[in-house]
Amino acid sequence: MKTFLLIMLLAGSFQIGANDDSPKAPQKAVNEAIETCTKYAEEDEVPETEHKSFMLLCVNDELEDQGYQKVESLD
C-alpha cells in the first residue's frame, strides 16, 4: 500500500501547473477525498508532524484525478 500511495503522490507532483478550466470540487467530492486520504494516512502510519501536509497533497491528488481544481487548505 505504501508503494501505491507513493506512486500516486509522485504522479500528482509531475503535473505542470493547475488546470484553470477545471471546475471547483463540490463539498461532497472533497469530503470523500478526505475520507479516502484519512484511511491512507492510517494505513501508512503517517506521523502526526506530517499529517497535515500529507492530507492536503493526497486530497488534491484525488480531486485532480476526478478533474477538479486543487484546494488551498482543508481548514
Backbone atoms as SQL, in Angstrom:
CREATE TABLE atoms (id INTEGER PRIMARY KEY, chain TEXT, resi INTEGER, resn TEXT, atom TEXT, x REAL, y REAL, z REAL);
INSERT INTO atoms VALUES
  (1, 'A', 1, 'MET', 'N', 0.818, -1.194, 0.000),
  (2, 'A', 1, 'MET', 'CA', 0.000, 0.000, 0.000),
  (3, 'A', 1, 'MET', 'C', 0.866, 1.263, 0.000),
  (4, 'A', 2, 'LYS', 'N', 1.972, 1.227, 0.737),
  (5, 'A', 2, 'LYS', 'CA', 2.840, 2.402, 0.782),
  (6, 'A', 2, 'LYS', 'C', 3.390, 2.721, -0.595),
  (7, 'A', 3, 'THR', 'N', 3.726, 1.693, -1.354),
  (8, 'A', 3, 'THR', 'CA', 4.257, 1.911, -2.695),
  (9, 'A', 3, 'THR', 'C', 3.210, 2.551, -3.587),
  (10, 'A', 4, 'PHE', 'N', 1.970, 2.070, -3.495),
  (11, 'A', 4, 'PHE', 'CA', 0.882, 2.636, -4.290),
  (12, 'A', 4, 'PHE', 'C', 0.695, 4.104, -3.964),
  (13, 'A', 5, 'LEU', 'N', 0.675, 4.420, -2.684),
  (14, 'A', 5, 'LEU', 'CA', 0.463, 5.803, -2.269),
  (15, 'A', 5, 'LEU', 'C', 1.612, 6.690, -2.729),
  (16, 'A', 6, 'LEU', 'N', 2.831, 6.199, -2.612),
  (17, 'A', 6, 'LEU', 'CA', 3.982, 6.977, -3.053),
  (18, 'A', 6, 'LEU', 'C', 3.907, 7.251, -4.550),
  (19, 'A', 7, 'ILE', 'N', 3.555, 6.246, -5.322),
  (20, 'A', 7, 'ILE', 'CA', 3.416, 6.423, -6.771),
  (21, 'A', 7, 'ILE', 'C', 2.328, 7.438, -7.078),
  (22, 'A', 8, 'MET', 'N', 1.202, 7.340, -6.368),
  (23, 'A', 8, 'MET', 'CA', 0.090, 8.259, -6.590),
  (24, 'A', 8, 'MET', 'C', 0.517, 9.704, -6.286),
  (25, 'A', 9, 'LEU', 'N', 1.206, 9.891, -5.182),
  (26, 'A', 9, 'LEU', 'CA', 1.630, 11.232, -4.797),
  (27, 'A', 9, 'LEU', 'C', 2.680, 11.788, -5.757),
  (28, 'A', 10, 'LEU', 'N', 3.601, 10.957, -6.182),
  (29, 'A', 10, 'LEU', 'CA', 4.607, 11.413, -7.129),
  (30, 'A', 10, 'LEU', 'C', 4.003, 11.736, -8.486),
  (31, 'A', 11, 'ALA', 'N', 3.053, 10.943, -8.916),
  (32, 'A', 11, 'ALA', 'CA', 2.402, 11.198, -10.207),
  (33, 'A', 11, 'ALA', 'C', 1.718, 12.562, -10.197),
  (34, 'A', 12, 'GLY', 'N', 1.096, 12.896, -9.100),
  (35, 'A', 12, 'GLY', 'CA', 0.436, 14.197, -8.989),
  (36, 'A', 12, 'GLY', 'C', 1.412, 15.347, -8.984),
  (37, 'A', 13, 'SER', 'N', 2.602, 15.125, -8.461),
  (38, 'A', 13, 'SER', 'CA', 3.577, 16.209, -8.384),
  (39, 'A', 13, 'SER', 'C', 4.212, 16.518, -9.729),
  (40, 'A', 14, 'PHE', 'N', 4.100, 15.626, -10.701),
  (41, 'A', 14, 'PHE', 'CA', 4.690, 15.860, -12.016),
  (42, 'A', 14, 'PHE', 'C', 3.769, 16.623, -12.958),
  (43, 'A', 15, 'GLN', 'N', 2.545, 16.867, -12.553),
  (44, 'A', 15, 'GLN', 'CA', 1.645, 17.632, -13.403),
  (45, 'A', 15, 'GLN', 'C', 2.115, 19.075, -13.420),
  (46, 'A', 16, 'ILE', 'N', 2.108, 19.665, -14.582),
  (47, 'A', 16, 'ILE', 'CA', 2.618, 21.029, -14.736),
  (48, 'A', 16, 'ILE', 'C', 1.473, 22.025, -14.615),
  (49, 'A', 17, 'GLY', 'N', 1.521, 22.836, -13.568),
  (50, 'A', 17, 'GLY', 'CA', 0.527, 23.878, -13.375),
  (51, 'A', 17, 'GLY', 'C', -0.859, 23.345, -13.090),
  (52, 'A', 18, 'ALA', 'N', -1.714, 24.218, -12.607),
  (53, 'A', 18, 'ALA', 'CA', -3.101, 23.862, -12.347),
  (54, 'A', 18, 'ALA', 'C', -3.923, 24.129, -13.593),
  (55, 'A', 19, 'ASN', 'N', -4.879, 23.290, -13.827),
  (56, 'A', 19, 'ASN', 'CA', -5.764, 23.476, -14.969),
  (57, 'A', 19, 'ASN', 'C', -6.878, 24.422, -14.530),
  (58, 'A', 20, 'ASP', 'N', -6.788, 25.679, -14.931),
  (59, 'A', 20, 'ASP', 'CA', -7.752, 26.684, -14.513),
  (60, 'A', 20, 'ASP', 'C', -9.133, 26.430, -15.091),
  (61, 'A', 21, 'ASP', 'N', -9.221, 25.575, -16.117),
  (62, 'A', 21, 'ASP', 'CA', -10.508, 25.261, -16.711),
  (63, 'A', 21, 'ASP', 'C', -11.277, 24.228, -15.905),
  (64, 'A', 22, 'SER', 'N', -10.611, 23.585, -14.959),
  (65, 'A', 22, 'SER', 'CA', -11.264, 22.567, -14.150),
  (66, 'A', 22, 'SER', 'C', -12.291, 23.211, -13.220),
  (67, 'A', 23, 'PRO', 'N', -13.410, 22.515, -13.001),
  (68, 'A', 23, 'PRO', 'CA', -14.415, 23.065, -12.089),
  (69, 'A', 23, 'PRO', 'C', -13.984, 22.930, -10.637),
  (70, 'A', 24, 'LYS', 'N', -14.545, 23.768, -9.805),
  (71, 'A', 24, 'LYS', 'CA', -14.318, 23.675, -8.370),
  (72, 'A', 24, 'LYS', 'C', -15.010, 22.409, -7.871),
  (73, 'A', 25, 'ALA', 'N', -14.356, 21.697, -6.985),
  (74, 'A', 25, 'ALA', 'CA', -14.913, 20.443, -6.474),
  (75, 'A', 25, 'ALA', 'C', -16.100, 20.715, -5.548),
  (76, 'A', 26, 'PRO', 'N', -17.179, 19.948, -5.704),
  (77, 'A', 26, 'PRO', 'CA', -18.283, 20.073, -4.752),
  (78, 'A', 26, 'PRO', 'C', -17.837, 19.550, -3.381),
  (79, 'A', 27, 'GLN', 'N', -18.459, 20.025, -2.339),
  (80, 'A', 27, 'GLN', 'CA', -18.065, 19.642, -0.980),
  (81, 'A', 27, 'GLN', 'C', -18.116, 18.124, -0.790),
  (82, 'A', 28, 'LYS', 'N', -19.052, 17.463, -1.438),
  (83, 'A', 28, 'LYS', 'CA', -19.156, 16.009, -1.328),
  (84, 'A', 28, 'LYS', 'C', -17.886, 15.335, -1.838),
  (85, 'A', 29, 'ALA', 'N', -17.343, 15.793, -2.947),
  (86, 'A', 29, 'ALA', 'CA', -16.111, 15.231, -3.504),
  (87, 'A', 29, 'ALA', 'C', -14.933, 15.487, -2.573),
  (88, 'A', 30, 'VAL', 'N', -14.877, 16.674, -1.985),
  (89, 'A', 30, 'VAL', 'CA', -13.807, 17.000, -1.043),
  (90, 'A', 30, 'VAL', 'C', -13.905, 16.094, 0.180),
  (91, 'A', 31, 'ASN', 'N', -15.116, 15.925, 0.704),
  (92, 'A', 31, 'ASN', 'CA', -15.305, 15.072, 1.880),
  (93, 'A', 31, 'ASN', 'C', -14.911, 13.626, 1.598),
  (94, 'A', 32, 'GLU', 'N', -15.263, 13.131, 0.421),
  (95, 'A', 32, 'GLU', 'CA', -14.905, 11.763, 0.053),
  (96, 'A', 32, 'GLU', 'C', -13.388, 11.621, -0.073),
  (97, 'A', 33, 'ALA', 'N', -12.736, 12.624, -0.641),
  (98, 'A', 33, 'ALA', 'CA', -11.280, 12.596, -0.767),
  (99, 'A', 33, 'ALA', 'C', -10.625, 12.617, 0.614),
  (100, 'A', 34, 'ILE', 'N', -11.154, 13.418, 1.517),
  (101, 'A', 34, 'ILE', 'CA', -10.627, 13.476, 2.881),
  (102, 'A', 34, 'ILE', 'C', -10.772, 12.114, 3.553),
  (103, 'A', 35, 'GLU', 'N', -11.911, 11.489, 3.380),
  (104, 'A', 35, 'GLU', 'CA', -12.143, 10.171, 3.977),
  (105, 'A', 35, 'GLU', 'C', -11.156, 9.136, 3.425),
  (106, 'A', 36, 'THR', 'N', -10.976, 9.145, 2.117),
  (107, 'A', 36, 'THR', 'CA', -10.041, 8.214, 1.479),
  (108, 'A', 36, 'THR', 'C', -8.623, 8.457, 1.983),
  (109, 'A', 37, 'CYS', 'N', -8.212, 9.711, 2.017),
  (110, 'A', 37, 'CYS', 'CA', -6.851, 10.045, 2.427),
  (111, 'A', 37, 'CYS', 'C', -6.618, 9.774, 3.918),
  (112, 'A', 38, 'THR', 'N', -7.641, 9.916, 4.722),
  (113, 'A', 38, 'THR', 'CA', -7.532, 9.580, 6.143),
  (114, 'A', 38, 'THR', 'C', -7.222, 8.099, 6.303),
  (115, 'A', 39, 'LYS', 'N', -7.888, 7.269, 5.497),
  (116, 'A', 39, 'LYS', 'CA', -7.616, 5.823, 5.529),
  (117, 'A', 39, 'LYS', 'C', -6.184, 5.539, 5.097),
  (118, 'A', 40, 'TYR', 'N', -5.725, 6.211, 4.034),
  (119, 'A', 40, 'TYR', 'CA', -4.347, 6.032, 3.578),
  (120, 'A', 40, 'TYR', 'C', -3.366, 6.422, 4.684),
  (121, 'A', 41, 'ALA', 'N', -3.617, 7.548, 5.338),
  (122, 'A', 41, 'ALA', 'CA', -2.721, 8.026, 6.391),
  (123, 'A', 41, 'ALA', 'C', -2.651, 7.027, 7.542),
  (124, 'A', 42, 'GLU', 'N', -3.792, 6.451, 7.900),
  (125, 'A', 42, 'GLU', 'CA', -3.816, 5.461, 8.975),
  (126, 'A', 42, 'GLU', 'C', -3.071, 4.197, 8.566),
  (127, 'A', 43, 'GLU', 'N', -3.330, 3.727, 7.346),
  (128, 'A', 43, 'GLU', 'CA', -2.677, 2.508, 6.864),
  (129, 'A', 43, 'GLU', 'C', -1.161, 2.675, 6.774),
  (130, 'A', 44, 'ASP', 'N', -0.725, 3.846, 6.350),
  (131, 'A', 44, 'ASP', 'CA', 0.700, 4.106, 6.171),
  (132, 'A', 44, 'ASP', 'C', 1.358, 4.675, 7.425),
  (133, 'A', 45, 'GLU', 'N', 0.580, 4.818, 8.489),
  (134, 'A', 45, 'GLU', 'CA', 1.085, 5.323, 9.766),
  (135, 'A', 45, 'GLU', 'C', 1.864, 6.633, 9.589),
  (136, 'A', 46, 'VAL', 'N', 1.224, 7.578, 8.926),
  (137, 'A', 46, 'VAL', 'CA', 1.842, 8.889, 8.700),
  (138, 'A', 46, 'VAL', 'C', 2.020, 9.585, 10.049),
  (139, 'A', 47, 'PRO', 'N', 3.234, 10.039, 10.343),
  (140, 'A', 47, 'PRO', 'CA', 3.472, 10.719, 11.619),
  (141, 'A', 47, 'PRO', 'C', 2.619, 11.982, 11.749),
  (142, 'A', 48, 'GLU', 'N', 2.256, 12.311, 12.967),
  (143, 'A', 48, 'GLU', 'CA', 1.420, 13.483, 13.235),
  (144, 'A', 48, 'GLU', 'C', 2.047, 14.767, 12.682),
  (145, 'A', 49, 'THR', 'N', 3.358, 14.847, 12.719),
  (146, 'A', 49, 'THR', 'CA', 4.042, 16.051, 12.235),
  (147, 'A', 49, 'THR', 'C', 3.902, 16.225, 10.724),
  (148, 'A', 50, 'GLU', 'N', 3.606, 15.146, 10.012),
  (149, 'A', 50, 'GLU', 'CA', 3.465, 15.200, 8.556),
  (150, 'A', 50, 'GLU', 'C', 2.017, 15.063, 8.099),
  (151, 'A', 51, 'HIS', 'N', 1.116, 14.869, 9.030),
  (152, 'A', 51, 'HIS', 'CA', -0.271, 14.548, 8.693),
  (153, 'A', 51, 'HIS', 'C', -0.953, 15.642, 7.870),
  (154, 'A', 52, 'LYS', 'N', -0.805, 16.887, 8.281),
  (155, 'A', 52, 'LYS', 'CA', -1.493, 17.987, 7.595),
  (156, 'A', 52, 'LYS', 'C', -1.036, 18.131, 6.146),
  (157, 'A', 53, 'SER', 'N', 0.265, 18.116, 5.919),
  (158, 'A', 53, 'SER', 'CA', 0.772, 18.261, 4.551),
  (159, 'A', 53, 'SER', 'C', 0.437, 17.025, 3.717),
  (160, 'A', 54, 'PHE', 'N', 0.503, 15.848, 4.330),
  (161, 'A', 54, 'PHE', 'CA', 0.130, 14.616, 3.628),
  (162, 'A', 54, 'PHE', 'C', -1.323, 14.688, 3.166),
  (163, 'A', 55, 'MET', 'N', -2.195, 15.107, 4.065),
  (164, 'A', 55, 'MET', 'CA', -3.622, 15.149, 3.741),
  (165, 'A', 55, 'MET', 'C', -3.910, 16.127, 2.603),
  (166, 'A', 56, 'LEU', 'N', -3.301, 17.306, 2.642),
  (167, 'A', 56, 'LEU', 'CA', -3.541, 18.292, 1.591),
  (168, 'A', 56, 'LEU', 'C', -3.066, 17.777, 0.241),
  (169, 'A', 57, 'LEU', 'N', -1.880, 17.211, 0.209),
  (170, 'A', 57, 'LEU', 'CA', -1.348, 16.666, -1.029),
  (171, 'A', 57, 'LEU', 'C', -2.220, 15.520, -1.545),
  (172, 'A', 58, 'CYS', 'N', -2.598, 14.634, -0.668),
  (173, 'A', 58, 'CYS', 'CA', -3.420, 13.483, -1.049),
  (174, 'A', 58, 'CYS', 'C', -4.793, 13.919, -1.555),
  (175, 'A', 59, 'VAL', 'N', -5.443, 14.814, -0.839),
  (176, 'A', 59, 'VAL', 'CA', -6.773, 15.290, -1.247),
  (177, 'A', 59, 'VAL', 'C', -6.682, 15.973, -2.603),
  (178, 'A', 60, 'ASN', 'N', -5.669, 16.790, -2.808),
  (179, 'A', 60, 'ASN', 'CA', -5.519, 17.461, -4.103),
  (180, 'A', 60, 'ASN', 'C', -5.267, 16.469, -5.228),
  (181, 'A', 61, 'ASP', 'N', -4.506, 15.433, -4.958),
  (182, 'A', 61, 'ASP', 'CA', -4.293, 14.396, -5.974),
  (183, 'A', 61, 'ASP', 'C', -5.611, 13.701, -6.314),
  (184, 'A', 62, 'GLU', 'N', -6.389, 13.389, -5.293),
  (185, 'A', 62, 'GLU', 'CA', -7.689, 12.741, -5.514),
  (186, 'A', 62, 'GLU', 'C', -8.612, 13.644, -6.337),
  (187, 'A', 63, 'LEU', 'N', -8.651, 14.929, -5.992),
  (188, 'A', 63, 'LEU', 'CA', -9.527, 15.860, -6.701),
  (189, 'A', 63, 'LEU', 'C', -9.082, 16.043, -8.146),
  (190, 'A', 64, 'GLU', 'N', -7.779, 16.188, -8.355),
  (191, 'A', 64, 'GLU', 'CA', -7.273, 16.346, -9.724),
  (192, 'A', 64, 'GLU', 'C', -7.556, 15.105, -10.570),
  (193, 'A', 65, 'ASP', 'N', -7.458, 13.934, -9.953),
  (194, 'A', 65, 'ASP', 'CA', -7.774, 12.698, -10.674),
  (195, 'A', 65, 'ASP', 'C', -9.228, 12.682, -11.134),
  (196, 'A', 66, 'GLN', 'N', -10.084, 13.400, -10.414),
  (197, 'A', 66, 'GLN', 'CA', -11.503, 13.474, -10.761),
  (198, 'A', 66, 'GLN', 'C', -11.812, 14.669, -11.664),
  (199, 'A', 67, 'GLY', 'N', -10.779, 15.444, -12.007),
  (200, 'A', 67, 'GLY', 'CA', -10.957, 16.579, -12.905),
  (201, 'A', 67, 'GLY', 'C', -11.330, 17.883, -12.225),
  (202, 'A', 68, 'TYR', 'N', -11.113, 17.959, -10.910),
  (203, 'A', 68, 'TYR', 'CA', -11.441, 19.173, -10.171),
  (204, 'A', 68, 'TYR', 'C', -10.193, 19.986, -9.858),
  (205, 'A', 69, 'GLN', 'N', -10.404, 21.244, -9.501),
  (206, 'A', 69, 'GLN', 'CA', -9.322, 22.120, -9.069),
  (207, 'A', 69, 'GLN', 'C', -8.804, 21.677, -7.710),
  (208, 'A', 70, 'LYS', 'N', -7.547, 22.037, -7.438),
  (209, 'A', 70, 'LYS', 'CA', -6.970, 21.794, -6.125),
  (210, 'A', 70, 'LYS', 'C', -7.612, 22.735, -5.099),
  (211, 'A', 71, 'VAL', 'N', -7.560, 22.342, -3.851),
  (212, 'A', 71, 'VAL', 'CA', -7.977, 23.220, -2.762),
  (213, 'A', 71, 'VAL', 'C', -6.714, 23.785, -2.111),
  (214, 'A', 72, 'GLU', 'N', -6.829, 24.956, -1.514),
  (215, 'A', 72, 'GLU', 'CA', -5.664, 25.579, -0.885),
  (216, 'A', 72, 'GLU', 'C', -5.435, 25.099, 0.529),
  (217, 'A', 73, 'SER', 'N', -6.522, 24.699, 1.197),
  (218, 'A', 73, 'SER', 'CA', -6.393, 24.203, 2.570),
  (219, 'A', 73, 'SER', 'C', -7.579, 23.289, 2.874),
  (220, 'A', 74, 'LEU', 'N', -7.449, 22.555, 3.942),
  (221, 'A', 74, 'LEU', 'CA', -8.529, 21.671, 4.379),
  (222, 'A', 74, 'LEU', 'C', -9.223, 22.204, 5.620),
  (223, 'A', 75, 'ASP', 'N', -8.898, 23.425, 6.011),
  (224, 'A', 75, 'ASP', 'CA', -9.496, 24.036, 7.205),
  (225, 'A', 75, 'ASP', 'C', -10.921, 24.450, 6.955);
